[in-house]
């Protein structure tokens, strides 16, 4: 039984070390928003989704009969 506990502890210590290294590496890299910047450039599906979302939000505004062309 003590051998199993020692083996498990060794495994957990290695996993903690791996996770700490990953966190430290991720903290030194670019922020997530900089990593994804430009992902949807020139993507017509994204543009359409943004337009539909805008129209949906504007439908809740009082006296909004025509969506704006922002």
BAFI-3210 file (N, C-alpha, C; in Angstrom, 3 decimals, decimal comma, padded with zeros to 6 digits):
// residues 70
n [1|2|3|4|5|6|7|8|9|10|11|12|13|14|15|16|17|18|19|20|21|22|23|24|25|26|27|28|29|30|31|32|33|34|35|36|37|38|39|40|41|42|43|44|45|46|47|48|49|50|51|52|53|54|55|56|57|58|59|60|61|62|63|64|65|66|67|68|69|70]
n.u [000,809|001,907|003,709|002,057|000,893|003,146|003,884|001,640|001,774|004,191|003,445|001,418|002,916|004,553|002,610|001,598|003,901|004,098|001,719|002,160|004,320|003,085|001,174|002,874|004,221|002,094|001,326|003,356|003,041|001,247|-001,786|-005,081|-006,854|-005,229|-004,121|-006,230|-006,918|-007,970|-008,852|-011,348|-011,221|-012,258|-014,372|-017,317|-019,437|-019,053|-019,380|-022,079|-023,268|-022,671|-024,165|-026,802|-026,977|-026,788|-029,127|-031,018|-030,561|-031,236|-033,921|-035,142|-035,115|-036,977|-039,240|-037,781|-037,703|-036,234|-033,185|-030,020|-027,260|-024,579]
n.v [-001,205|001,357|001,707|002,158|004,571|006,199|006,044|007,222|009,783|010,683|010,790|012,757|014,969|015,362|016,053|018,441|020,023|020,117|021,497|023,936|024,885|025,209|027,224|029,344|029,717|030,390|032,809|034,481|034,782|036,244|038,119|036,579|037,923|039,194|037,027|036,033|038,079|039,304|036,894|036,574|038,129|039,367|037,520|036,447|035,128|035,752|038,532|038,630|037,416|039,329|041,488|040,441|040,077|042,746|043,803|042,313|043,203|045,891|045,652|045,644|048,203|051,151|052,520|051,627|050,986|050,624|049,099|050,475|051,497|050,792]
n.w [000,000|000,834|-001,279|-003,456|-002,750|-002,712|-005,410|-006,603|-005,457|-006,555|-009,230|-009,083|-008,206|-010,442|-012,319|-011,210|-011,422|-014,217|-014,853|-013,522|-015,001|-017,486|-016,895|-016,159|-018,581|-020,278|-019,118|-019,844|-022,496|-025,319|-024,628|-024,714|-026,439|-028,230|-029,501|-031,000|-032,636|-035,728|-036,665|-037,865|-040,111|-043,239|-043,453|-044,520|-043,263|-040,577|-040,691|-041,451|-039,205|-037,257|-038,217|-038,084|-035,319|-034,477|-035,624|-034,195|-031,530|-031,874|-032,385|-029,966|-029,078|-028,391|-030,843|-033,024|-036,176|-038,435|-039,049|-038,239|-040,329|-039,341]
ca.u [000,000|002,738|004,314|001,037|000,753|004,364|003,786|000,601|002,321|005,176|002,681|000,760|003,940|004,951|001,497|001,591|005,036|003,737|000,698|002,803|005,115|002,135|000,622|003,938|004,473|000,934|001,311|004,368|002,697|000,295|-003,150|-005,922|-007,497|-004,230|-003,920|-007,319|-007,161|-007,908|-009,323|-012,530|-011,036|-012,757|-015,210|-018,684|-020,324|-018,890|-020,023|-023,526|-023,633|-022,631|-025,309|-028,017|-026,959|-027,083|-030,555|-031,753|-030,483|-031,969|-035,357|-035,634|-035,125|-038,264|-039,335|-036,759|-038,348|-035,225|-031,845|-029,044|-026,180|-023,314]
ca.v [000,000|002,570|001,865|002,746|005,980|006,878|006,130|008,223|011,081|011,043|011,165|014,043|016,014|015,622|016,749|019,814|020,718|020,363|022,544|025,201|025,324|025,664|028,508|030,347|029,945|031,103|034,176|035,284|034,927|037,309|037,946|035,809|038,743|039,453|035,782|035,783|039,271|039,073|035,556|036,637|039,118|038,975|036,338|036,919|034,532|036,560|039,823|038,419|037,163|040,605|042,265|039,860|040,404|044,180|043,972|041,730|044,125|047,108|045,368|045,879|049,641|051,763|053,240|051,171|050,283|050,339|048,968|051,469|050,937|051,053]
ca.w [000,000|000,804|-002,608|-004,319|-002,347|-003,180|-006,862|-006,904|-005,069|-007,574|-010,424|-008,825|-008,170|-011,825|-012,960|-010,686|-012,035|-015,617|-014,884|-013,153|-016,154|-018,503|-016,460|-016,250|-020,004|-020,817|-018,601|-020,521|-023,905|-025,631|-024,107|-025,632|-027,469|-029,255|-030,231|-031,943|-033,457|-037,160|-036,997|-038,709|-041,171|-044,562|-043,321|-044,755|-042,260|-039,373|-040,951|-041,412|-037,813|-036,551|-038,696|-037,506|-033,890|-034,369|-035,910|-033,081|-030,387|-032,208|-032,378|-028,611|-028,808|-028,733|-032,122|-033,952|-037,270|-039,455|-038,477|-038,730|-041,140|-038,674]
c.u [000,857|003,397|003,329|000,861|001,955|004,329|002,776|001,101|003,343|004,487|002,027|001,758|004,396|003,861|001,408|002,727|004,723|002,729|001,280|003,612|004,196|001,568|001,668|004,243|003,335|000,895|002,301|004,051|001,673|-001,043|-004,024|-006,500|-006,504|-003,960|-004,999|-007,623|-006,980|-008,412|-010,468|-012,413|-011,510|-013,577|-016,664|-019,662|-020,255|-019,580|-021,539|-024,000|-023,653|-023,828|-026,605|-028,105|-027,320|-028,580|-031,406|-031,741|-031,297|-033,479|-035,965|-035,699|-036,483|-038,167|-038,228|-037,427|-037,356|-033,876|-030,890|-027,971|-024,833|-022,240]
c.v [001,277|002,802|002,530|004,233|006,767|007,074|007,200|009,629|011,566|011,509|012,538|015,193|016,367|016,398|018,200|020,620|021,062|021,499|023,908|025,756|025,886|027,030|029,607|030,689|030,749|032,550|035,065|035,478|036,051|037,055|037,272|036,668|039,125|038,202|035,567|036,972|038,936|037,710|035,586|037,670|038,549|037,686|036,775|036,342|035,326|037,907|039,700|038,188|038,466|041,483|041,742|040,156|041,857|044,423|043,433|042,678|045,388|046,881|045,594|047,360|050,217|052,548|052,842|050,342|049,909|050,196|049,986|050,763|051,284|050,170]
c.w [000,000|-000,557|-003,563|-004,014|-002,853|-004,698|-007,265|-006,578|-006,090|-008,848|-010,239|-008,790|-009,584|-012,552|-012,489|-011,309|-013,488|-015,722|-014,511|-014,313|-017,240|-018,139|-016,598|-017,704|-020,617|-020,344|-019,329|-022,001|-024,087|-024,956|-025,157|-026,741|-028,576|-030,088|-031,282|-032,841|-034,927|-037,605|-037,994|-039,835|-042,501|-044,525|-043,425|-043,741|-040,952|-039,542|-040,880|-039,982|-037,017|-036,957|-038,094|-036,009|-033,648|-034,585|-034,763|-031,873|-030,648|-032,196|-030,998|-028,256|-029,187|-030,048|-033,100|-035,027|-038,346|-038,773|-039,065|-039,519|-040,532|-039,230]
res [x|x|x|x|x|x|x|x|x|x|x|x|x|x|x|x|x|x|x|x|x|x|x|x|x|x|x|x|x|x|x|x|x|x|x|x|x|x|x|x|x|x|x|x|x|x|x|x|x|x|x|x|x|x|x|x|x|x|x|x|x|x|x|x|x|x|x|x|x|x]
***
